[in-house]
């Protein structure tokens, strides 16, 4: 018979407590909630385009060839943006990428609402990359860089839920109602005006608020339970505080 012993330390309560504190700080922050609600609206915009654009083009008399070309341009724009979005973020920053995405949606919706020849939709499809792929990457990387590691999964889940879940659902629901009541042209025009309005509000909302700091965990207990050695700077700080 072999007897084995294990020294097990349960660390989840402390990590979970810090995660809950960070998530609460995130949800109560006007700064981050502005970004989160903007991501919700952009998800709605994406849902409207995905669900109703090709239906609208068919009503305008688009042939299958045009729909294929539009899809190819849209996907190519996404692929190119996935490749170069890191460089774009390095140059102008995450927030400006998000605002460019809102501007892209504004331009696209205005184009859609004004065209009578379905071939004129193609310039709008060139903006798919900045208004979809770039926004998704910018939102994800921005929160990944800002939030604590122990809270990253939860907050990324909230972001994805708002952007691709609830946002897309709201876009399909509201867009469908507007399409049925007023027609596609009016629906796209209303979303274009709303996109421009949200862009202006988002810009000033971030200008008048400061980015909050997330609560830090109890470094001594947290690091000890994780088995991580503190550096000299932290040890000196802890010794000074103990004295």
C-alpha positions in Angstrom: 0.0 0.0 0.0 1.3 3.4 -0.9 0.3 6.4 1.1 0.6 9.8 -0.6 0.0 13.2 0.8 -0.7 16.5 -0.9 -0.3 20.0 0.3 -3.2 21.8 -1.3 -3.9 25.5 -1.0 -7.3 26.8 -2.2 -6.8 30.2 -3.9 -10.1 30.6 -5.7 -11.9 32.7 -3.0 -9.3 35.4 -3.0 -9.1 35.4 -6.8 -12.8 35.4 -7.2 -13.2 38.2 -4.6 -10.8 40.4 -6.5 -12.5 39.5 -9.8 -15.8 40.5 -8.5 -14.4 43.8 -7.2 -12.8 44.6 -10.6 -16.0 43.7 -12.5 -18.1 45.9 -10.1 -15.6 48.8 -10.7 -15.9 48.2 -14.4 -19.7 48.2 -14.5 -19.9 51.3 -12.2 -17.4 53.3 -14.3 -19.0 55.8 -16.6 -15.9 55.7 -18.8 -16.0 51.9 -19.4 -19.8 51.8 -19.6 -19.6 54.4 -22.4 -17.4 52.1 -24.4 -19.6 49.1 -23.5 -22.8 50.8 -24.6 -21.1 52.0 -27.8 -20.1 48.5 -28.5 -23.7 47.4 -28.0 -24.8 50.0 -30.6 -22.2 49.0 -33.1 -23.3 45.4 -32.7 -26.8 46.6 -33.5 -25.5 48.3 -36.6 -23.7 45.2 -37.7 -26.9 43.1 -37.2 -28.9 45.5 -39.4 -26.4 45.3 -42.2 -26.0 41.5 -42.1 -29.7 40.9 -41.9 -31.2 43.5 -44.2 -28.7 44.8 -46.7 -28.8 42.1 -49.3 -32.6 42.0 -49.0 -32.6 45.7 -49.7 -30.3 45.2 -52.7 -32.5 42.6 -54.2 -35.5 44.9 -53.9 -33.4 47.4 -55.9 -32.9 44.8 -58.6 -29.4 43.5 -57.7 -28.2 40.5 -59.7 -26.5 37.6 -58.0 -23.2 38.7 -59.5 -23.4 42.0 -57.7 -24.2 40.3 -54.4 -21.2 38.1 -54.9 -18.9 41.0 -55.6 -20.3 43.0 -52.6 -19.6 40.0 -50.4 -16.1 39.6 -51.7 -15.3 43.2 -51.2 -16.7 43.1 -47.7 -14.8 40.0 -46.7 -11.6 41.3 -48.3 -11.9 44.5 -46.3 -12.2 42.5 -43.1 -9.2 40.3 -44.0 -7.0 43.4 -44.7 -8.1 45.1 -41.5 -7.3 42.0 -39.5 -3.8 42.0 -40.9 -3.1 45.7 -40.4 -5.3 46.7 -37.5 -2.4 46.4 -35.1 -0.4 49.0 -37.0 -3.5 51.2 -37.1 -4.0 51.0 -33.4 -0.3 51.7 -32.8 -0.7 54.9 -34.8 -4.0 56.4 -33.7 -5.0 54.3 -30.6 -7.9 52.1 -29.6 -10.4 54.8 -29.0 -9.8 56.5 -32.3 -10.2 53.2 -34.1 -13.6 52.8 -32.4 -14.6 56.3 -33.4 -13.5 55.6 -37.0 -15.7 52.5 -36.9 -18.7 54.6 -35.9 -17.8 57.1 -38.7 -17.7 54.1 -41.1 -21.1 53.0 -40.0 -22.5 56.5 -40.5 -21.1 56.8 -44.0 -22.3 53.3 -45.0 -25.8 53.9 -43.7 -26.1 57.2 -45.5 -24.9 55.6 -48.8 -27.4 52.8 -48.4 -30.3 55.2 -47.8 -29.5 57.3 -50.9 -28.7 54.8 -53.6 -31.1 53.8 -56.3 -28.7 51.8 -58.4 -27.6 48.8 -56.4 -24.1 48.9 -57.8 -23.4 52.0 -55.8 -23.4 49.9 -52.7 -19.8 48.7 -53.4 -18.0 51.8 -52.0 -19.8 51.3 -48.7 -18.7 47.7 -48.6 -15.1 48.9 -48.7 -15.7 50.3 -45.2 -16.6 46.9 -43.7 -13.1 46.4 -42.3 -12.9 49.6 -40.3 -16.5 49.3 -39.1 -16.5 45.6 -38.1 -13.1 43.9 -37.9 -11.2 46.9 -36.6 -13.8 47.6 -33.9 -13.8 44.0 -32.7 -10.1 43.8 -32.4 -9.8 47.3 -30.8 -12.5 46.6 -28.2 -11.0 43.2 -27.3 -7.4 44.4 -27.1 -8.3 47.6 -25.2 -10.1 45.8 -22.4 -7.4 43.0 -22.3 -4.7 45.7 -21.7 -6.7 47.5 -19.0 -8.5 45.0 -16.9 -6.8 42.8 -14.3 -5.9 39.3 -15.4 -8.2 37.5 -12.9 -11.2 39.5 -14.3 -10.3 39.4 -18.0 -12.5 36.4 -18.9 -15.6 37.8 -17.2 -15.2 41.3 -18.7 -14.4 39.9 -22.2 -17.5 37.8 -21.9 -19.6 40.9 -21.0 -18.1 42.7 -24.0 -18.9 39.9 -26.4 -22.4 39.6 -25.0 -23.1 43.3 -25.5 -21.5 43.6 -28.9 -22.2 40.3 -30.7 -25.1 39.1 -28.6 -27.5 41.7 -27.3 -26.4 44.3 -29.9 -27.0 42.0 -32.8 -30.3 40.9 -31.4 -31.4 44.5 -30.9 -30.3 45.5 -34.4 -32.3 42.6 -35.9 -35.4 43.4 -33.9 -35.4 47.2 -34.3 -34.2 47.0 -37.9 -36.9 44.5 -38.8 -39.6 46.7 -37.2 -38.3 49.9 -39.0 -38.0 48.0 -42.3 -41.6 46.7 -42.0 -43.0 50.1 -40.9 -41.1 52.6 -43.0 -39.0 50.7 -45.5 -35.3 50.0 -45.9 -34.3 53.4 -47.1 -35.7 55.1 -44.0 -34.3 52.5 -41.7 -30.8 53.0 -43.0 -31.1 56.7 -42.8 -32.3 56.6 -39.2 -29.4 54.3 -38.3 -27.0 56.7 -40.1 -28.2 59.7 -38.1 -28.1 57.7 -34.9 -24.5 56.5 -35.6 -23.4 60.1 -36.1 -25.1 61.1 -32.9 -23.6 58.3 -30.9 -20.2 59.2 -32.3 -20.5 62.8 -31.0 -21.8 61.6 -27.6 -19.0 59.0 -27.3 -16.3 61.5 -28.1 -17.5 64.0 -25.5 -18.3 61.3 -22.9 -14.6 60.2 -23.0 -13.3 63.7 -23.0 -15.1 64.7 -19.8 -14.4 61.5 -17.8 -11.2 59.9 -16.5 -10.2 56.3 -16.9 -10.7 54.7 -13.5 -8.2 52.4 -11.9 -9.2 48.8 -11.0 -8.9 47.8 -7.3 -5.6 45.9 -6.7 -5.6 42.6 -4.8 -3.8 42.1 -1.5 -0.4 41.6 -3.0 1.2 39.9 -0.1 -1.5 37.3 0.4 -2.2 36.9 -3.3 1.5 36.4 -4.3 2.1 34.0 -1.4 -0.8 31.8 -2.3 0.2 31.8 -5.9 3.8 30.9 -4.9 5.3 34.0 -6.6 8.4 35.6 -5.1 8.1 39.4 -4.6 10.8 41.6 -5.9 13.0 43.8 -3.6 10.9 46.8 -4.3 7.7 45.2 -3.1 9.4 43.5 -0.1 10.8 46.9 1.0 7.4 48.5 0.6 5.7 45.7 2.7 8.3 46.0 5.4 7.9 49.7 5.6 4.2 49.4 5.9 4.5 46.7 8.6 6.7 49.0 10.7 
